[in-house]
């Protein structure tokens, strides 16, 4: 399963990647990085922090769903 983890705290992203090691996990720390990843590849699931430094997780999720 391809997973995208979006969290502005790198340690949380790394922890989730380690916990989900049986999956193909991509970790991003900004909304801009996440948008680039979504444009470049498809994911089966997205785990997104609600409060990111450059955008809100809700806005980013709405953008991802619209894709």
VMD Tcl script that draws the C-alpha trace (Angstrom):
set ca {
  {0.00 0.00 0.00}
  {1.29 3.48 -0.89}
  {0.85 5.97 1.93}
  {1.50 9.71 2.13}
  {2.24 11.14 5.59}
  {2.06 14.92 5.92}
  {3.29 16.40 9.20}
  {5.31 19.52 9.87}
  {7.14 17.78 12.71}
  {9.78 15.58 11.06}
  {10.05 13.24 14.08}
  {6.35 12.39 13.87}
  {6.64 11.68 10.16}
  {9.67 9.47 10.73}
  {7.94 7.62 13.57}
  {4.91 6.91 11.39}
  {7.17 5.73 8.57}
  {8.89 3.31 10.94}
  {5.59 2.06 12.36}
  {4.21 1.52 8.86}
  {7.40 -0.03 7.46}
  {5.53 -2.84 5.70}
  {4.07 -0.20 3.37}
  {5.57 2.19 0.83}
  {5.51 5.42 2.86}
  {6.34 8.90 1.59}
  {6.74 11.61 4.24}
  {6.39 15.34 3.59}
  {6.63 18.25 6.02}
  {4.80 20.99 4.10}
  {1.62 21.39 2.12}
  {3.63 22.40 -0.94}
  {5.70 19.21 -0.78}
  {2.53 17.16 -0.35}
  {0.93 18.78 -3.41}
  {4.01 17.96 -5.48}
  {3.91 14.33 -4.34}
  {0.19 14.01 -5.13}
  {0.77 15.51 -8.59}
  {3.63 13.06 -9.25}
  {2.18 9.81 -7.87}
  {-0.96 8.13 -6.59}
  {-1.50 7.06 -2.99}
  {-3.85 4.57 -1.38}
  {-4.17 6.62 1.82}
  {-3.08 9.94 3.26}
  {-2.35 10.74 6.91}
  {-2.37 14.50 7.37}
  {-1.74 16.73 10.36}
  {-4.54 19.28 10.80}
  {-2.20 22.19 11.54}
  {0.67 22.62 9.12}
  {3.06 25.54 8.92}
  {2.11 26.66 5.40}
  {-1.55 25.57 5.16}
  {-4.29 23.90 7.13}
  {-4.64 20.16 6.94}
  {-8.34 20.58 6.15}
  {-7.61 22.78 3.10}
  {-4.91 20.39 1.93}
  {-7.20 17.39 2.33}
  {-9.92 19.11 0.32}
  {-7.38 19.82 -2.42}
  {-6.21 16.18 -2.43}
  {-9.78 14.86 -2.60}
  {-10.49 17.15 -5.56}
  {-7.63 15.47 -7.44}
}
mol new
graphics top color blue
foreach p $ca { graphics top sphere $p radius 0.5 }
foreach p [lrange $ca 0 end-1] q [lrange $ca 1 end] { graphics top cylinder $p $q radius 0.2 }
display resetview
